[in-house]
Amino acid sequence: MQRDRILHLIRKDFRLEWRSKFAIGGVVLYLVSTVFITYLAFDGRIALQTWNALFWLIILFASMHAIMKSFIQESENRQLYYYMLASGKEVIVSKILYNSLLMVVLSLTGLLLFIAFMGNPLQTLTVFLINMLLGVVGFAVVLTLISAIASKAKNNFTLMAVLGFPLVLPLLLLLIRVSNAGLAGAPLAEAATDMLIILLLIFIAFTLSMVLFPYIWRE
Amino acid sequence: MHAIKNNWWKIAGIALVVYVIAGGLLFEVPDLPVLRESIRNIYFHVGMWFGMIFILFMSVVFSLRYLARSRPEDDLRALAAVKVGLLFGLLGLLTGMLWARFTWGDYWVNDPKLNGAAVGMLIYLAYIVLRSSLEDPEKRARLAAVYSVFAFVLFFVFIMILPRTASVSIHPGVDGNPALATGDLAPEMRWVFYPAMLGWFIMSWWLYRLFYRMSRIEIKIREIRENQNNQI
């Protein structure tokens, strides 16, 4: 596994994204429209817990959309080309890192939009923000391998949702709990245990992805 | 004699389960508030979850073996074990819901352990869906094995760690293993509880072997039919 190869692959992903802006544009538009719909549906009056639940649901579906395409957008032939250039581990690590970066950007955009439309109940930003960034990185790590599996099968969006949701759910429950505490103004120390568990889940999922991805890839 | 030599464990399993059903329903149990006679459900409900975890663990072992050696039989074994796991999981849910109705007043409560059980069922139903959406047998076996390993590890972390960190759980066994809190189990109930666990393990293993052999026979039949068609 070589660092410069991984960096090259990530740079390649950025370039692809930049050249076909419709994909990322689609996800951003998705964020805007769902936030707008919730704004209209709730008429701006909303309880703290509902705010939190809606925010996470929107982020979850946005990450599904964003990560799903990571393996579909490139043709079989091109994948074969990468196969000659890099190892499976390098490919999955680069995809996970790229998706994590993408999700960090998307979730920050989502947060800004959500605050703009639904009001800002955040008294302290630290706990909520750290938790959100950890969370979306977790989504990226878990869902990247799932998108690799789903890309090999037909009707892959349904499959991605079916395979991904049960695996993301534990993470989501933790995230909602921590960000609820964060919204209620809990100090960082209180949320530290849960955040460590989230980190542990990310670490496990990352290791497993690295070990398992080469089996999906070789054909 | 040969049949008994090979199948003694099945006979032992039947004897154990018959004993557990009779003993579980007839023997003395402590008269506890709220629980009352429903305490007898422990022999069945807990047994189902033990059986499920055991057989799903075996399934992951077969999946790992498939990834290591790429033999189609290991894939069939993993699938058969998942089917038994789903059956036991469903029965565990049903016995649990019935129990919850009479002790907690509702069929379902929002509790980390119950959520864990639901997630487990969803994961393995997704496994079946994944298999049915892939046609090439080799690809199907490989992807299913990868998903099974990935999902089982995350599922295991979920059911082992999360309920313990949650501040409130209505389900027994918050500090330790949800089912092995034997410190709480009355001595007279152990005479049925331990045989029950063993009995359900044996049943799950037996069922798994039946499913596995059925799937092999189905494949054989299909091969024979194809050969006949080719000859015509």
Interface residues (C-beta under 8 A of the other chain):
Chain A: V142 L145 I146 I149 K152 A153 K154 N155 L159 V162 L163 F165 P166 L167 L169 P170 L173 L174 T193 D194 I197 L200 L201 I204 A205 L208 S209 L212 Y215 I216 E219
Chain B: L67 N115 G116 V119 L122 I123 A126 V129 L130 S133 L134 K139 R142 L143 A145 V146 Y147 V149 F150 A151 V153 L154 F155 V157 F158 I161 L162 T165
